[in-house]
């Protein structure tokens, strides 16, 4: 089994996407340092951070013990999850058919159960003008995605059978069901899964990470970067 002697550097803010990686690192039990990228203060636009995450989104990591023993930086939450799973040989199956299943649901989350829920949040809660068409469109799509997840979880403890990066990718978003306008009574399998995953010791600790518990990244202030877009990837 691969061991980690030097801490992984996690660039983080407490959003559903940020929590994917704090959960993963806690579940793996590997050492890591937290650098808070304060998206409300424009940290994500700093040149130092853009060297790590050119799409100016959190989360991102720097692994000082990357391939060949050389440091590597990785951005995009799905890519980070898969990199860590492959490196440490956990939460990603060895069987090729099962790998496909996990990949399907990982990319389902990255492409849908995240962006669509984020648009739901934006238009229902944050948009300066309430647009009924947009609110209904994204709430309906959120409802559809919860129905898909509920169906997939029928008779299963976890999305792809065994606990995997597919569950880690989705749990932070699913925990926001109430503000997304969802009623978990409609989705009993999702409700049971949220409780099951949230009560795992690693997931629970990863979800407890806050701005106050992390270390502020050493970046200069940028008065031009004040607008925060919900749903950092």
C-alpha positions in Angstrom: 0.0 0.0 0.0 1.3 3.5 -0.9 2.2 5.6 2.1 2.4 9.4 2.3 5.4 10.9 4.2 4.9 14.6 3.2 1.5 16.3 3.7 -0.6 16.9 0.7 -1.4 20.6 0.3 -5.2 21.1 0.0 -6.5 24.4 -1.4 -10.0 24.6 0.0 -13.1 26.6 0.8 -16.2 25.0 2.5 -18.4 24.4 -0.5 -19.8 21.1 -1.7 -16.9 20.6 -4.1 -14.4 21.6 -1.5 -15.7 19.0 0.9 -15.1 16.2 -1.7 -11.4 16.4 -1.1 -11.4 17.0 2.6 -13.6 13.9 3.0 -11.4 11.9 0.7 -8.2 12.8 2.5 -9.8 12.0 5.9 -11.1 8.7 4.6 -7.7 7.8 3.3 -6.0 8.9 6.6 -3.1 10.6 4.8 -1.5 13.8 6.2 -2.5 17.1 4.6 -2.3 20.8 5.2 -5.3 23.1 4.5 -4.9 26.4 2.7 -8.1 28.5 2.7 -8.8 30.1 -0.7 -11.2 32.7 0.4 -13.5 33.0 -2.7 -15.3 35.9 -1.1 -12.1 37.9 -1.2 -10.9 37.0 -4.6 -8.1 34.6 -3.6 -9.1 32.3 -6.4 -7.9 34.9 -8.9 -4.4 35.3 -7.5 -1.5 34.4 -9.8 -0.1 32.0 -7.2 -3.4 30.0 -7.1 -3.8 30.2 -10.9 -0.5 28.3 -11.2 -2.2 25.5 -9.4 -5.8 25.8 -10.7 -5.9 27.7 -14.0 -9.7 27.5 -14.0 -9.7 29.7 -10.8 -11.8 27.2 -8.9 -11.4 25.2 -5.7 -10.5 22.5 -4.7 -7.0 21.9 -5.9 -4.1 19.9 -4.4 -0.4 19.8 -4.6 1.1 16.3 -3.9 4.8 16.7 -3.0 5.2 12.9 -3.7 3.6 12.7 -7.1 4.5 10.3 -9.9 8.2 9.5 -10.0 8.5 11.1 -6.6 8.1 14.6 -8.1 5.5 17.2 -7.0 2.3 17.4 -9.0 -0.6 19.9 -8.8 -4.1 18.8 -9.7 -7.3 20.8 -10.2 -10.9 19.7 -10.8 -12.5 17.7 -8.0 -13.2 14.6 -10.1 -9.6 14.4 -11.3 -8.4 14.9 -7.8 -10.6 12.1 -6.4 -9.5 9.7 -9.1 -5.9 10.5 -8.7 -6.0 9.9 -4.9 -8.0 6.8 -5.3 -5.6 5.3 -7.8 -2.5 6.4 -5.9 -3.6 4.9 -2.6 -5.6 2.0 -4.0 -8.8 2.8 -2.1 -12.4 3.7 -2.9 -11.9 2.7 -6.6 -12.4 -0.9 -7.5 -9.7 -3.1 -9.2 -12.2 -4.9 -11.4 -12.6 -3.0 -14.8 -16.3 -3.5 -14.9 -16.8 -2.0 -11.5 -14.4 0.8 -12.4 -16.8 1.7 -15.2 -19.7 1.8 -12.8 -17.8 4.1 -10.4 -16.7 6.3 -13.3 -20.3 6.6 -14.6 -21.5 7.9 -11.3 -18.5 10.1 -10.6 -19.0 11.8 -14.0 -22.8 11.9 -13.4 -22.1 14.0 -10.3 -19.5 16.3 -12.0 -21.6 16.9 -15.0 -25.1 17.1 -13.5 -25.5 16.5 -9.8 -23.5 19.6 -8.9 -23.8 22.1 -11.8 -27.6 21.7 -11.9 -28.0 21.9 -8.2 -25.7 24.9 -8.2 -27.9 26.6 -10.7 -30.9 25.8 -8.6 -29.2 27.5 -5.6 -28.3 30.5 -7.8 -31.6 31.3 -9.3 -33.8 30.4 -6.3 -31.6 32.0 -3.6 -29.0 34.4 -5.0 -30.0 35.9 -8.3 -30.8 39.6 -8.0 -34.0 39.1 -10.1 -36.3 36.2 -9.5 -36.9 34.5 -12.8 -39.8 31.9 -12.5 -38.8 30.0 -15.6 -35.2 29.6 -14.5 -36.2 28.6 -10.9 -38.6 26.0 -12.2 -36.2 24.7 -14.8 -33.4 24.0 -12.4 -35.6 22.8 -9.5 -37.3 20.3 -11.9 -33.9 19.1 -13.0 -32.7 18.8 -9.4 -35.8 16.8 -8.6 -35.1 14.5 -11.6 -31.5 13.9 -10.5 -32.6 13.0 -7.0 -35.1 10.6 -8.5 -32.2 9.0 -10.6 -30.1 8.7 -7.5 -32.9 7.3 -5.4 -33.5 4.6 -8.0 -29.8 3.7 -8.2 -29.6 3.3 -4.4 -32.5 0.8 -4.3 -31.1 -2.2 -2.5 -27.7 -0.7 -2.1 -25.8 0.9 0.7 -23.7 3.0 -1.7 -24.1 4.4 -5.2 -21.9 1.9 -7.0 -22.3 -1.0 -4.5 -19.2 -0.5 -2.3 -18.3 2.9 -0.8 -16.3 4.8 -3.5 -15.3 8.2 -4.8 -18.8 8.3 -6.4 -20.3 8.6 -2.9 -17.6 11.1 -1.8 -18.3 13.3 -4.9 -22.1 13.4 -4.2 -22.6 13.7 -0.5 -21.7 17.3 0.0 -24.3 18.3 -2.6 -27.0 16.0 -1.4 -26.7 17.3 2.1 -28.1 20.6 0.8 -31.5 19.0 -0.2 -33.6 21.3 1.9 -32.3 24.6 0.4 -32.6 22.9 -3.0 -36.4 22.6 -2.4 -36.4 18.8 -2.2 -38.4 16.7 0.2 -36.5 13.6 1.2 -39.7 11.8 2.0 -39.9 11.3 -1.8 -36.4 9.8 -1.8 -36.1 7.4 1.1 -33.1 5.6 -0.4 -31.2 8.9 -0.7 -32.2 9.9 2.8 -30.8 6.6 4.2 -27.6 7.0 2.1 -27.0 10.6 3.3 -27.2 9.5 6.9 -25.0 6.4 6.2 -22.2 8.4 4.5 -22.4 11.4 6.8 -21.8 9.2 9.8 -18.7 7.6 8.5 -15.8 8.9 10.7 -13.8 10.1 7.8 -16.7 11.8 6.1 -17.9 13.4 9.3 -14.5 14.9 10.0 -14.0 16.1 6.4 -17.4 17.8 6.5 -16.4 19.6 9.7 -13.6 21.5 8.0 -14.3 25.3 8.1 -12.5 28.5 7.3 -11.6 28.9 10.9 -10.1 25.5 11.2 -7.9 26.0 8.1 -4.9 28.2 7.4 -5.5 31.2 5.2 -3.6 31.0 2.0 -0.8 33.6 1.7 -2.2 35.7 -1.2 -2.4 39.4 -1.6 -5.7 41.3 -1.5 -7.4 41.9 -4.9 -10.1 44.6 -4.8 -11.3 43.7 -8.3 -12.3 40.2 -7.4 -15.3 40.6 -5.2 -18.0 38.6 -6.9 -18.3 35.0 -5.8 -19.8 32.4 -8.1 -21.6 29.6 -6.3 -20.5 26.0 -7.0 -16.7 26.2 -7.2 -15.5 23.1 -9.0 
